[in-house]
Amino acid sequence: MSGCGGIRRTRPALMVHAALRIHFDSGPATLTRTSNSQLSGCGFLWSVPSYATSGPFLLTAAALGLRLLLSPCLHDLIPFATFFIPITVSAVLGGIIPGLMAIVLSTLAAAYFFIPPLHSLWIAGIEHAVMFAADAGVSLVLVVLADMQRRAAAKAAEGQRMLDAVMEYVPEGLSIVDAPDGRVRMISRQGAQWLGAPPQTLIGRTLADYPRALYHMDGKTPVKTEELALVRALRHGEITGDLEFLRRADAGTMATLARAAPIRDRKGRIKGAIVVWRDITRRKRLEQKLHEHAKMESLGVLAGGIAHDFNNLLTSVLGHASLLRVSRRREARLGNPRRKSRVPANALPR
C-alpha cells in the first residue's frame, strides 16, 4: 500500500526505520519524515529542540522493547504496562507537548502490537476499546499532573535563585530561621560578615550557638534573650518594630537596628521567623554630633537671652545715671531752688 494508510500494514522493523529520522547538527535537532514506497506523500519537516523530538521516541521505543520482552508472560493483558513510564518521563522533562507525543506513540504501539487484531491499528471488541480508552485517559492525566509538577518545580527553582541573589547582594543582615530553636536556614553574606564568619558555617546553627554581647543603647545593660527581636517573633509571634542594640566584638562596638516577623503555615502555626538587622553606627554618630550641635546652639541662645536681659537692665541704670547727672548740672547752674523756696510765708508780698 502507498500513502499514509500504508502505516497500517507495515512490519515493525520497517515502521521504526522509515517513520522518523532524527538528524543532529550544530543547531536544534531536525526531525525529518521521508517518503518511500510505504510512506509516499507523507513527508514533513519539524525544527524543534532535540529533547522534544528525540526524547519521546527513544523512551517509547525502549518501553516497546521491554513490553515485547514481557509478552510471553503478559500476552495481550495490560498493553500499557510499560508505556506509562515514557509518558510520565517525557512530560516531566519536556513538558506537555513531549508528553502528548509520547501518548500518541504509545497508543499506536500498543494498538499495533498488543491489542487484537495484532499488527493492525483497528481495535476489535468493546472490552479492548474500553481498556484502550481507559489507558489513554490515565496517560493524559499523568501528563497533566507531570507537567504541573514540572512547572511547580521550575517556579520553585526560579524563586530559589532569586532568593539566593537577594541573600548574596542585599546590603543588610538578613536571616531566615526555623522554629522553635531558631536554627538558621539562610543568612545574607553581609549579615555573616558582620557576625564574623562565612555564611556556610552559620547555616544550621541555633540561637544557643551564638556568643552574644548585646547591650541596650546605654552600653551598660545587657540584653536578655527574651528581649531579642528574633526570640519575640518565634515565641510570641510578634512583629517587632525598630529595636536598637549595641553589639560588642573584637572589631569594636556596632549599633544595630533589628526587626523581626514570624513565618506561619496555612494553619497559622509559627514555622520560623525572618530577622533583618542594620548597622546604624554611623547614623548614631551623626545623631550624637547633631545633638551636641543642638546643645551648643541652645547654650548660645541662652547666653544671648541673658546678655539681652542684662543689657536692658544696664541701659536702664545708665539712663537714670545720665538723668541724674544732667539734673545736678542744672542745679549747679541755677543755684539751689529748694533753698530759695524756704522763705517764710508772711514774708511774701500780698
Secondary structure, 3 states (H helix, E strand, C coil): CCCHHHHHHCCHHHHHHHHCEEECCCCCCEEEECCCCCCCCCCEEEECCHHHHHHHHHHHHHHHHHHHHCHHHHCCCCCCCCCHHHHHHHHHHHCHHHHHHHHHHHHHHHHHHCCCCCCCCCCCCHHHHHHHHHHHHHHHHHHHHHHHHHHHHHHHHHHHHHHHHHHHHCCCEEEEEECCCCEEEEECHHHHHHHCCCHHHHCCCCHHHCCCCEECCCCCCECCHHHCHHHHHHHHCCCCCCEEEEEEECCEEEEEEEEEEEEECCCCCEEEEEEEEEECHHHHHHHHHHHHHHHHHHHHHHHHHHHHHHHHHHHHHHHHHHHHHHHHHHHHHHCCHHHHCCCCHHHCCC
